Each structure stands twice: as structure tokens, then as C-alpha cells.
Amino acid sequence: MEARATAKFVRMSPRKVRQVVDLIRGKDVEESLNALQFMKRAARVPVEKTLRSAVANVFNNDPEAAHIEPSDLYIKEAFVDEGPTMKRFRPRAMGRATMIRKRTSHITVVVGAKADK
């Protein structure tokens, strides 16, 4: 049994979000939430929100999940894909302009029961 949650168009660079996701991949849900709570990175907020959504999806989407404890869940998959990039321009010296890329991320978290391992 597994459940998935996706956060799309998160206004943060995928590289920054991947640093946080790499720390929680494969761990227990409770351990991951505890680690995210004390992390000093801005990307922890959307990642934590997506993880909590995936855990909620386990219990809301599957009627057989009533007997599963939240402590029996682990992060089966977690990955970050690049979303669309907004392009903006800044004035530079001698009449030139430089493109500024405002990147976005798509965060996906898949949570599964430990019995499925």
C-alpha cells in the first residue's frame, strides 16, 4: 500500500529542494518530520507540507489503511523535478540586459507501509 502527494510550481530552485529531499529519502515518516522541523533551510516548508499530505492520503484514499499506524510508514520515493522557469530581465552596464531565471520545482513524495518493503 502506498500513497503519493505532489506539490507543483513551488517557487524555489530544484537544486535547493533536492538538498532537503535527499536527507529524508528512505527514512521513517516520524523521523523525517522530526528532522524537517529542526532544519534551517527554506525548502523544508514545502517538503514537509508535501510529506504530511502524502501521509494523509494513505488514510483518506484506502479503506484498508485503518489498521496501519503512522509509525509504520516510511518514505518509499521522494524526488524533485524542474518546473517551468520564469524569465525576467535586469538592466546592466552600457545599456545591456541580463536574463534572470526564476526557477520552479515539482516535489513528489511517495509513502508506503513497512510491511511492503
MARKE-102248 format. One record per atom (N, C-alpha, C, O): residue number from 1; residue in three letters; chain; atom name; x, y, z. Coordinates in nm, 2 decimals. Layout:
BEGIN
(NUM,'ala','A','CA',(X,Y,Z))
...
***
This chain:
BEGIN
(1,'met','A','N',(0.08,-0.12,0.00))
(1,'met','A','CA',(0.00,0.00,0.00))
(1,'met','A','C',(0.09,0.12,0.00))
(1,'met','A','O',(0.19,0.13,0.07))
(2,'glu','A','N',(0.05,0.22,-0.08))
(2,'glu','A','CA',(0.13,0.34,-0.09))
(2,'glu','A','C',(0.04,0.46,-0.13))
(2,'glu','A','O',(-0.07,0.44,-0.19))
(3,'ala','A','N',(0.08,0.58,-0.10))
(3,'ala','A','CA',(0.01,0.70,-0.13))
(3,'ala','A','C',(0.11,0.80,-0.18))
(3,'ala','A','O',(0.23,0.80,-0.14))
(4,'arg','A','N',(0.07,0.89,-0.27))
(4,'arg','A','CA',(0.15,0.99,-0.33))
(4,'arg','A','C',(0.10,1.13,-0.31))
(4,'arg','A','O',(-0.02,1.15,-0.30))
(5,'ala','A','N',(0.19,1.22,-0.30))
(5,'ala','A','CA',(0.15,1.36,-0.29))
(5,'ala','A','C',(0.25,1.44,-0.38))
(5,'ala','A','O',(0.37,1.41,-0.38))
(6,'thr','A','N',(0.20,1.54,-0.45))
(6,'thr','A','CA',(0.28,1.62,-0.53))
(6,'thr','A','C',(0.25,1.77,-0.51))
(6,'thr','A','O',(0.14,1.81,-0.50))
(7,'ala','A','N',(0.36,1.85,-0.50))
(7,'ala','A','CA',(0.35,1.99,-0.49))
(7,'ala','A','C',(0.41,2.05,-0.61))
(7,'ala','A','O',(0.53,2.03,-0.64))
(8,'lys','A','N',(0.33,2.12,-0.69))
(8,'lys','A','CA',(0.38,2.17,-0.82))
(8,'lys','A','C',(0.40,2.32,-0.82))
(8,'lys','A','O',(0.33,2.39,-0.74))
(9,'phe','A','N',(0.49,2.37,-0.90))
(9,'phe','A','CA',(0.51,2.51,-0.92))
(9,'phe','A','C',(0.56,2.58,-0.79))
(9,'phe','A','O',(0.52,2.69,-0.76))
(10,'val','A','N',(0.64,2.51,-0.71))
(10,'val','A','CA',(0.70,2.56,-0.59))
(10,'val','A','C',(0.81,2.66,-0.63))
(10,'val','A','O',(0.90,2.62,-0.70))
(11,'arg','A','N',(0.80,2.79,-0.59))
(11,'arg','A','CA',(0.89,2.89,-0.63))
(11,'arg','A','C',(1.02,2.88,-0.56))
(11,'arg','A','O',(1.06,2.97,-0.48))
(12,'met','A','N',(1.09,2.78,-0.59))
(12,'met','A','CA',(1.23,2.75,-0.53))
(12,'met','A','C',(1.31,2.67,-0.63))
(12,'met','A','O',(1.25,2.59,-0.70))
(13,'ser','A','N',(1.43,2.69,-0.63))
(13,'ser','A','CA',(1.52,2.62,-0.73))
(13,'ser','A','C',(1.52,2.47,-0.69))
(13,'ser','A','O',(1.53,2.43,-0.58))
(14,'pro','A','N',(1.51,2.38,-0.79))
(14,'pro','A','CA',(1.51,2.24,-0.77))
(14,'pro','A','C',(1.64,2.19,-0.70))
(14,'pro','A','O',(1.63,2.10,-0.62))
(15,'arg','A','N',(1.75,2.26,-0.72))
(15,'arg','A','CA',(1.87,2.22,-0.66))
(15,'arg','A','C',(1.87,2.24,-0.51))
(15,'arg','A','O',(1.91,2.15,-0.43))
(16,'lys','A','N',(1.81,2.35,-0.46))
(16,'lys','A','CA',(1.79,2.37,-0.32))
(16,'lys','A','C',(1.69,2.27,-0.26))
(16,'lys','A','O',(1.72,2.23,-0.14))
(17,'val','A','N',(1.59,2.24,-0.33))
(17,'val','A','CA',(1.49,2.15,-0.27))
(17,'val','A','C',(1.54,2.01,-0.27))
(17,'val','A','O',(1.51,1.93,-0.17))
(18,'arg','A','N',(1.62,1.97,-0.37))
(18,'arg','A','CA',(1.68,1.83,-0.37))
(18,'arg','A','C',(1.78,1.81,-0.25))
(18,'arg','A','O',(1.78,1.70,-0.20))
(19,'gln','A','N',(1.84,1.91,-0.20))
(19,'gln','A','CA',(1.93,1.90,-0.08))
(19,'gln','A','C',(1.85,1.86,0.04))
(19,'gln','A','O',(1.90,1.78,0.12))
(20,'val','A','N',(1.73,1.91,0.05))
(20,'val','A','CA',(1.64,1.87,0.17))
(20,'val','A','C',(1.58,1.73,0.14))
(20,'val','A','O',(1.58,1.65,0.24))
(21,'val','A','N',(1.54,1.70,0.02))
(21,'val','A','CA',(1.47,1.57,-0.01))
(21,'val','A','C',(1.57,1.46,0.01))
(21,'val','A','O',(1.53,1.35,0.05))
(22,'asp','A','N',(1.70,1.48,-0.03))
(22,'asp','A','CA',(1.80,1.38,-0.02))
(22,'asp','A','C',(1.82,1.33,0.12))
(22,'asp','A','O',(1.86,1.22,0.15))
(23,'leu','A','N',(1.79,1.42,0.22))
(23,'leu','A','CA',(1.82,1.39,0.36))
(23,'leu','A','C',(1.71,1.30,0.42))
(23,'leu','A','O',(1.73,1.23,0.52))
(24,'ile','A','N',(1.59,1.30,0.36))
(24,'ile','A','CA',(1.47,1.23,0.42))
(24,'ile','A','C',(1.44,1.10,0.34))
(24,'ile','A','O',(1.36,1.02,0.39))
(25,'arg','A','N',(1.49,1.09,0.22))
(25,'arg','A','CA',(1.45,0.97,0.13))
(25,'arg','A','C',(1.48,0.84,0.20))
(25,'arg','A','O',(1.60,0.82,0.25))
(26,'gly','A','N',(1.39,0.75,0.21))
(26,'gly','A','CA',(1.41,0.62,0.26))
(26,'gly','A','C',(1.39,0.61,0.41))
(26,'gly','A','O',(1.40,0.50,0.47))
(27,'lys','A','N',(1.37,0.72,0.48))
(27,'lys','A','CA',(1.36,0.71,0.63))
(27,'lys','A','C',(1.21,0.69,0.67))
(27,'lys','A','O',(1.12,0.70,0.59))
(28,'asp','A','N',(1.19,0.67,0.80))
(28,'asp','A','CA',(1.06,0.66,0.86))
(28,'asp','A','C',(1.00,0.80,0.85))
(28,'asp','A','O',(1.06,0.90,0.85))
(29,'val','A','N',(0.86,0.80,0.85))
(29,'val','A','CA',(0.79,0.93,0.84))
(29,'val','A','C',(0.81,1.01,0.96))
(29,'val','A','O',(0.84,1.13,0.95))
(30,'glu','A','N',(0.80,0.95,1.08))
(30,'glu','A','CA',(0.82,1.03,1.20))
(30,'glu','A','C',(0.96,1.09,1.21))
(30,'glu','A','O',(0.98,1.20,1.26))
(31,'glu','A','N',(1.06,1.01,1.18))
(31,'glu','A','CA',(1.20,1.05,1.18))
(31,'glu','A','C',(1.22,1.17,1.09))
(31,'glu','A','O',(1.29,1.26,1.12))
(32,'ser','A','N',(1.16,1.16,0.97))
(32,'ser','A','CA',(1.17,1.26,0.87))
(32,'ser','A','C',(1.11,1.39,0.91))
(32,'ser','A','O',(1.16,1.50,0.89))
(33,'leu','A','N',(0.99,1.38,0.96))
(33,'leu','A','CA',(0.92,1.50,1.01))
(33,'leu','A','C',(0.99,1.57,1.12))
(33,'leu','A','O',(1.00,1.69,1.13))
(34,'asn','A','N',(1.05,1.49,1.21))
(34,'asn','A','CA',(1.13,1.55,1.32))
(34,'asn','A','C',(1.26,1.62,1.26))
(34,'asn','A','O',(1.29,1.73,1.31))
(35,'ala','A','N',(1.32,1.56,1.16))
(35,'ala','A','CA',(1.44,1.62,1.10))
(35,'ala','A','C',(1.40,1.75,1.03))
(35,'ala','A','O',(1.48,1.84,1.04))
(36,'leu','A','N',(1.29,1.74,0.96))
(36,'leu','A','CA',(1.25,1.86,0.89))
(36,'leu','A','C',(1.21,1.98,0.98))
(36,'leu','A','O',(1.24,2.10,0.95))
(37,'gln','A','N',(1.16,1.95,1.09))
(37,'gln','A','CA',(1.12,2.05,1.19))
(37,'gln','A','C',(1.24,2.13,1.24))
(37,'gln','A','O',(1.22,2.25,1.26))
(38,'phe','A','N',(1.35,2.07,1.25))
(38,'phe','A','CA',(1.47,2.14,1.30))
(38,'phe','A','C',(1.57,2.18,1.20))
(38,'phe','A','O',(1.68,2.23,1.23))
(39,'met','A','N',(1.54,2.17,1.07))
(39,'met','A','CA',(1.62,2.20,0.96))
(39,'met','A','C',(1.62,2.35,0.94))
(39,'met','A','O',(1.52,2.42,0.95))
(40,'lys','A','N',(1.73,2.41,0.90))
(40,'lys','A','CA',(1.74,2.56,0.88))
(40,'lys','A','C',(1.75,2.59,0.73))
(40,'lys','A','O',(1.83,2.67,0.69))
(41,'arg','A','N',(1.66,2.53,0.65))
(41,'arg','A','CA',(1.65,2.56,0.51))
(41,'arg','A','C',(1.51,2.60,0.47))
(41,'arg','A','O',(1.42,2.54,0.53))
(42,'ala','A','N',(1.50,2.69,0.38))
(42,'ala','A','CA',(1.37,2.74,0.34))
(42,'ala','A','C',(1.29,2.63,0.27))
(42,'ala','A','O',(1.17,2.63,0.27))
(43,'ala','A','N',(1.36,2.54,0.20))
(43,'ala','A','CA',(1.29,2.43,0.13))
(43,'ala','A','C',(1.23,2.33,0.22))
(43,'ala','A','O',(1.15,2.25,0.17))
(44,'arg','A','N',(1.25,2.33,0.35))
(44,'arg','A','CA',(1.19,2.23,0.44))
(44,'arg','A','C',(1.04,2.25,0.44))
(44,'arg','A','O',(0.97,2.16,0.47))
(45,'val','A','N',(0.99,2.38,0.43))
(45,'val','A','CA',(0.85,2.40,0.44))
(45,'val','A','C',(0.77,2.33,0.34))
(45,'val','A','O',(0.67,2.26,0.37))
(46,'pro','A','N',(0.79,2.35,0.21))
(46,'pro','A','CA',(0.71,2.28,0.11))
(46,'pro','A','C',(0.73,2.13,0.11))
(46,'pro','A','O',(0.64,2.05,0.08))
(47,'val','A','N',(0.85,2.08,0.15))
(47,'val','A','CA',(0.88,1.94,0.15))
(47,'val','A','C',(0.80,1.88,0.27))
(47,'val','A','O',(0.74,1.77,0.25))
(48,'glu','A','N',(0.80,1.95,0.38))
(48,'glu','A','CA',(0.72,1.90,0.50))
(48,'glu','A','C',(0.57,1.89,0.47))
(48,'glu','A','O',(0.50,1.80,0.50))
(49,'lys','A','N',(0.52,2.00,0.40))
(49,'lys','A','CA',(0.38,2.00,0.36))
(49,'lys','A','C',(0.34,1.89,0.27))
(49,'lys','A','O',(0.24,1.83,0.28))
(50,'thr','A','N',(0.43,1.86,0.17))
(50,'thr','A','CA',(0.40,1.75,0.08))
(50,'thr','A','C',(0.41,1.62,0.15))
(50,'thr','A','O',(0.33,1.53,0.12))
(51,'leu','A','N',(0.50,1.60,0.24))
(51,'leu','A','CA',(0.51,1.47,0.32))
(51,'leu','A','C',(0.38,1.45,0.40))
(51,'leu','A','O',(0.33,1.34,0.41))
(52,'arg','A','N',(0.34,1.56,0.47))
(52,'arg','A','CA',(0.22,1.55,0.55))
(52,'arg','A','C',(0.10,1.51,0.47))
(52,'arg','A','O',(0.01,1.44,0.51))
(53,'ser','A','N',(0.09,1.57,0.35))
(53,'ser','A','CA',(-0.02,1.54,0.25))
(53,'ser','A','C',(-0.01,1.40,0.21))
(53,'ser','A','O',(-0.12,1.33,0.20))
(54,'ala','A','N',(0.10,1.34,0.18))
(54,'ala','A','CA',(0.11,1.20,0.14))
(54,'ala','A','C',(0.07,1.11,0.25))
(54,'ala','A','O',(0.00,1.01,0.23))
(55,'val','A','N',(0.10,1.14,0.38))
(55,'val','A','CA',(0.06,1.06,0.49))
(55,'val','A','C',(-0.09,1.06,0.51))
(55,'val','A','O',(-0.16,0.96,0.53))
(56,'ala','A','N',(-0.15,1.18,0.49))
(56,'ala','A','CA',(-0.30,1.20,0.50))
(56,'ala','A','C',(-0.36,1.12,0.38))
(56,'ala','A','O',(-0.47,1.06,0.40))
(57,'asn','A','N',(-0.30,1.11,0.27))
(57,'asn','A','CA',(-0.36,1.04,0.15))
(57,'asn','A','C',(-0.36,0.89,0.18))
(57,'asn','A','O',(-0.45,0.82,0.13))
(58,'val','A','N',(-0.27,0.84,0.26))
(58,'val','A','CA',(-0.27,0.70,0.29))
(58,'val','A','C',(-0.40,0.66,0.36))
(58,'val','A','O',(-0.47,0.56,0.33))
(59,'phe','A','N',(-0.44,0.74,0.46))
(59,'phe','A','CA',(-0.56,0.71,0.54))
(59,'phe','A','C',(-0.69,0.76,0.47))
(59,'phe','A','O',(-0.80,0.70,0.50))
(60,'asn','A','N',(-0.69,0.85,0.38))
(60,'asn','A','CA',(-0.81,0.90,0.31))
(60,'asn','A','C',(-0.84,0.82,0.19))
(60,'asn','A','O',(-0.96,0.81,0.16))
(61,'asn','A','N',(-0.74,0.77,0.12))
(61,'asn','A','CA',(-0.77,0.71,-0.01))
(61,'asn','A','C',(-0.79,0.56,-0.01))
(61,'asn','A','O',(-0.84,0.50,-0.10))
(62,'asp','A','N',(-0.74,0.49,0.10))
(62,'asp','A','CA',(-0.75,0.35,0.11))
(62,'asp','A','C',(-0.83,0.31,0.23))
(62,'asp','A','O',(-0.79,0.34,0.35))
(63,'pro','A','N',(-0.95,0.24,0.22))
(63,'pro','A','CA',(-1.02,0.20,0.33))
(63,'pro','A','C',(-0.96,0.09,0.42))
(63,'pro','A','O',(-0.99,0.08,0.54))
(64,'glu','A','N',(-0.86,0.02,0.36))
(64,'glu','A','CA',(-0.79,-0.08,0.44))
(64,'glu','A','C',(-0.68,-0.02,0.53))
(64,'glu','A','O',(-0.62,-0.10,0.60))
(65,'ala','A','N',(-0.66,0.11,0.52))
(65,'ala','A','CA',(-0.55,0.17,0.59))
(65,'ala','A','C',(-0.58,0.20,0.74))
(65,'ala','A','O',(-0.50,0.26,0.81))
(66,'ala','A','N',(-0.70,0.16,0.78))
(66,'ala','A','CA',(-0.74,0.20,0.92))
(66,'ala','A','C',(-0.66,0.12,1.02))
(66,'ala','A','O',(-0.64,0.17,1.13))
(67,'his','A','N',(-0.61,0.00,0.99))
(67,'his','A','CA',(-0.53,-0.07,1.08))
(67,'his','A','C',(-0.38,-0.04,1.08))
(67,'his','A','O',(-0.30,-0.09,1.16))
(68,'ile','A','N',(-0.34,0.06,0.99))
(68,'ile','A','CA',(-0.20,0.10,0.99))
(68,'ile','A','C',(-0.17,0.21,1.08))
(68,'ile','A','O',(-0.25,0.31,1.09))
(69,'glu','A','N',(-0.06,0.20,1.15))
(69,'glu','A','CA',(-0.02,0.31,1.24))
(69,'glu','A','C',(0.07,0.41,1.16))
(69,'glu','A','O',(0.14,0.37,1.07))
(70,'pro','A','N',(0.06,0.54,1.19))
(70,'pro','A','CA',(0.15,0.63,1.12))
(70,'pro','A','C',(0.30,0.60,1.14))
(70,'pro','A','O',(0.38,0.63,1.06))
(71,'ser','A','N',(0.33,0.53,1.25))
(71,'ser','A','CA',(0.47,0.50,1.28))
(71,'ser','A','C',(0.52,0.38,1.19))
(71,'ser','A','O',(0.64,0.35,1.18))
(72,'asp','A','N',(0.42,0.31,1.12))
(72,'asp','A','CA',(0.46,0.20,1.03))
(72,'asp','A','C',(0.48,0.25,0.89))
(72,'asp','A','O',(0.50,0.17,0.80))
(73,'leu','A','N',(0.49,0.38,0.86))
(73,'leu','A','CA',(0.51,0.43,0.73))
(73,'leu','A','C',(0.65,0.48,0.71))
(73,'leu','A','O',(0.72,0.53,0.80))
(74,'tyr','A','N',(0.70,0.47,0.59))
(74,'tyr','A','CA',(0.83,0.52,0.55))
(74,'tyr','A','C',(0.82,0.59,0.41))
(74,'tyr','A','O',(0.73,0.56,0.34))
(75,'ile','A','N',(0.92,0.66,0.38))
(75,'ile','A','CA',(0.92,0.74,0.25))
(75,'ile','A','C',(0.98,0.64,0.15))
(75,'ile','A','O',(1.10,0.62,0.15))
(76,'lys','A','N',(0.89,0.59,0.06))
(76,'lys','A','CA',(0.93,0.50,-0.04))
(76,'lys','A','C',(1.01,0.56,-0.15))
(76,'lys','A','O',(1.11,0.52,-0.20))
(77,'glu','A','N',(0.96,0.68,-0.20))
(77,'glu','A','CA',(1.02,0.76,-0.30))
(77,'glu','A','C',(1.01,0.90,-0.27))
(77,'glu','A','O',(0.91,0.95,-0.21))
(78,'ala','A','N',(1.10,0.98,-0.30))
(78,'ala','A','CA',(1.09,1.13,-0.29))
(78,'ala','A','C',(1.19,1.19,-0.40))
(78,'ala','A','O',(1.31,1.16,-0.40))
(79,'phe','A','N',(1.13,1.27,-0.48))
(79,'phe','A','CA',(1.21,1.33,-0.59))
(79,'phe','A','C',(1.16,1.47,-0.62))
(79,'phe','A','O',(1.05,1.50,-0.60))
(80,'val','A','N',(1.25,1.54,-0.69))
(80,'val','A','CA',(1.22,1.68,-0.73))
(80,'val','A','C',(1.25,1.70,-0.88))
(80,'val','A','O',(1.35,1.66,-0.92))
(81,'asp','A','N',(1.15,1.74,-0.95))
(81,'asp','A','CA',(1.16,1.77,-1.09))
(81,'asp','A','C',(1.16,1.92,-1.11))
(81,'asp','A','O',(1.11,2.00,-1.03))
(82,'glu','A','N',(1.22,1.96,-1.22))
(82,'glu','A','CA',(1.22,2.10,-1.25))
(82,'glu','A','C',(1.09,2.14,-1.32))
(82,'glu','A','O',(1.04,2.08,-1.41))
(83,'gly','A','N',(1.03,2.25,-1.27))
(83,'gly','A','CA',(0.91,2.31,-1.33))
(83,'gly','A','C',(0.95,2.41,-1.44))
(83,'gly','A','O',(1.07,2.43,-1.47))
(84,'pro','A','N',(0.85,2.49,-1.48))
(84,'pro','A','CA',(0.88,2.60,-1.58))
(84,'pro','A','C',(0.96,2.71,-1.51))
(84,'pro','A','O',(0.95,2.73,-1.40))
(85,'thr','A','N',(1.04,2.77,-1.59))
(85,'thr','A','CA',(1.13,2.88,-1.55))
(85,'thr','A','C',(1.07,3.01,-1.60))
(85,'thr','A','O',(1.05,3.03,-1.72))
(86,'met','A','N',(1.05,3.10,-1.51))
(86,'met','A','CA',(1.01,3.24,-1.55))
(86,'met','A','C',(1.13,3.32,-1.58))
(86,'met','A','O',(1.23,3.31,-1.51))
(87,'lys','A','N',(1.13,3.39,-1.69))
(87,'lys','A','CA',(1.25,3.47,-1.73))
(87,'lys','A','C',(1.22,3.62,-1.72))
(87,'lys','A','O',(1.12,3.67,-1.76))
(88,'arg','A','N',(1.31,3.68,-1.64))
(88,'arg','A','CA',(1.30,3.82,-1.62))
(88,'arg','A','C',(1.43,3.89,-1.66))
(88,'arg','A','O',(1.53,3.82,-1.67))
(89,'phe','A','N',(1.43,4.02,-1.68))
(89,'phe','A','CA',(1.55,4.09,-1.73))
(89,'phe','A','C',(1.59,4.20,-1.64))
(89,'phe','A','O',(1.50,4.27,-1.59))
(90,'arg','A','N',(1.72,4.22,-1.61))
(90,'arg','A','CA',(1.77,4.32,-1.53))
(90,'arg','A','C',(1.86,4.41,-1.61))
(90,'arg','A','O',(1.93,4.36,-1.70))
(91,'pro','A','N',(1.85,4.54,-1.59))
(91,'pro','A','CA',(1.94,4.63,-1.66))
(91,'pro','A','C',(2.09,4.61,-1.61))
(91,'pro','A','O',(2.11,4.60,-1.50))
(92,'arg','A','N',(2.18,4.62,-1.71))
(92,'arg','A','CA',(2.32,4.61,-1.67))
(92,'arg','A','C',(2.40,4.73,-1.74))
(92,'arg','A','O',(2.34,4.82,-1.79))
(93,'ala','A','N',(2.53,4.72,-1.72))
(93,'ala','A','CA',(2.61,4.83,-1.77))
(93,'ala','A','C',(2.61,4.85,-1.92))
(93,'ala','A','O',(2.59,4.75,-1.99))
(94,'met','A','N',(2.63,4.97,-1.96))
(94,'met','A','CA',(2.64,5.01,-2.11))
(94,'met','A','C',(2.52,4.97,-2.19))
(94,'met','A','O',(2.53,4.92,-2.30))
(95,'gly','A','N',(2.40,4.98,-2.13))
(95,'gly','A','CA',(2.27,4.96,-2.20))
(95,'gly','A','C',(2.24,4.81,-2.22))
(95,'gly','A','O',(2.14,4.78,-2.30))
(96,'arg','A','N',(2.31,4.72,-2.16))
(96,'arg','A','CA',(2.28,4.58,-2.18))
(96,'arg','A','C',(2.17,4.53,-2.08))
(96,'arg','A','O',(2.13,4.60,-1.99))
(97,'ala','A','N',(2.12,4.41,-2.11))
(97,'ala','A','CA',(2.03,4.35,-2.01))
(97,'ala','A','C',(2.07,4.21,-1.99))
(97,'ala','A','O',(2.12,4.14,-2.08))
(98,'thr','A','N',(2.05,4.16,-1.87))
(98,'thr','A','CA',(2.08,4.02,-1.84))
(98,'thr','A','C',(1.96,3.94,-1.79))
(98,'thr','A','O',(1.87,4.00,-1.72))
(99,'met','A','N',(1.95,3.82,-1.84))
(99,'met','A','CA',(1.83,3.74,-1.80))
(99,'met','A','C',(1.85,3.68,-1.66))
(99,'met','A','O',(1.95,3.63,-1.63))
(100,'ile','A','N',(1.74,3.69,-1.58))
(100,'ile','A','CA',(1.73,3.63,-1.45))
(100,'ile','A','C',(1.63,3.52,-1.46))
(100,'ile','A','O',(1.52,3.54,-1.51))
(101,'arg','A','N',(1.67,3.40,-1.42))
(101,'arg','A','CA',(1.59,3.28,-1.43))
(101,'arg','A','C',(1.52,3.26,-1.29))
(101,'arg','A','O',(1.60,3.24,-1.19))
(102,'lys','A','N',(1.39,3.26,-1.28))
(102,'lys','A','CA',(1.32,3.23,-1.16))
(102,'lys','A','C',(1.27,3.09,-1.17))
(102,'lys','A','O',(1.17,3.07,-1.24))
(103,'arg','A','N',(1.34,3.00,-1.11))
(103,'arg','A','CA',(1.31,2.86,-1.13))
(103,'arg','A','C',(1.20,2.81,-1.04))
(103,'arg','A','O',(1.17,2.86,-0.93))
(104,'thr','A','N',(1.13,2.70,-1.08))
(104,'thr','A','CA',(1.02,2.64,-1.00))
(104,'thr','A','C',(1.05,2.49,-0.99))
(104,'thr','A','O',(1.13,2.43,-1.07))
(105,'ser','A','N',(0.99,2.43,-0.89))
(105,'ser','A','CA',(1.01,2.28,-0.87))
(105,'ser','A','C',(0.88,2.21,-0.86))
(105,'ser','A','O',(0.78,2.27,-0.82))
(106,'his','A','N',(0.88,2.08,-0.89))
(106,'his','A','CA',(0.77,1.99,-0.86))
(106,'his','A','C',(0.82,1.89,-0.77))
(106,'his','A','O',(0.91,1.81,-0.80))
(107,'ile','A','N',(0.76,1.88,-0.65))
(107,'ile','A','CA',(0.81,1.79,-0.54))
(107,'ile','A','C',(0.71,1.67,-0.53))
(107,'ile','A','O',(0.59,1.70,-0.52))
(108,'thr','A','N',(0.76,1.55,-0.54))
(108,'thr','A','CA',(0.68,1.43,-0.53))
(108,'thr','A','C',(0.73,1.34,-0.42))
(108,'thr','A','O',(0.85,1.31,-0.41))
(109,'val','A','N',(0.64,1.30,-0.33))
(109,'val','A','CA',(0.67,1.22,-0.22))
(109,'val','A','C',(0.57,1.10,-0.22))
(109,'val','A','O',(0.45,1.11,-0.23))
(110,'val','A','N',(0.63,0.97,-0.22))
(110,'val','A','CA',(0.55,0.85,-0.21))
(110,'val','A','C',(0.58,0.78,-0.08))
(110,'val','A','O',(0.69,0.76,-0.04))
(111,'val','A','N',(0.47,0.76,0.00))
(111,'val','A','CA',(0.48,0.70,0.13))
(111,'val','A','C',(0.42,0.56,0.12))
(111,'val','A','O',(0.32,0.53,0.06))
(112,'gly','A','N',(0.49,0.46,0.18))
(112,'gly','A','CA',(0.45,0.32,0.18))
(112,'gly','A','C',(0.46,0.26,0.32))
(112,'gly','A','O',(0.52,0.32,0.41))
(113,'ala','A','N',(0.39,0.15,0.34))
(113,'ala','A','CA',(0.39,0.08,0.47))
(113,'ala','A','C',(0.52,-0.01,0.48))
(113,'ala','A','O',(0.56,-0.06,0.37))
(114,'lys','A','N',(0.57,-0.02,0.60))
(114,'lys','A','CA',(0.69,-0.10,0.61))
(114,'lys','A','C',(0.67,-0.25,0.58))
(114,'lys','A','O',(0.77,-0.32,0.54))
(115,'ala','A','N',(0.55,-0.30,0.59))
(115,'ala','A','CA',(0.52,-0.44,0.55))
(115,'ala','A','C',(0.54,-0.46,0.40))
(115,'ala','A','O',(0.57,-0.58,0.36))
(116,'asp','A','N',(0.53,-0.36,0.32))
(116,'asp','A','CA',(0.55,-0.37,0.18))
(116,'asp','A','C',(0.70,-0.38,0.13))
(116,'asp','A','O',(0.72,-0.41,0.02))
(117,'lys','A','N',(0.79,-0.35,0.22))
(117,'lys','A','CA',(0.93,-0.35,0.19))
(117,'lys','A','C',(0.98,-0.48,0.12))
(117,'lys','A','O',(1.10,-0.49,0.09))
***
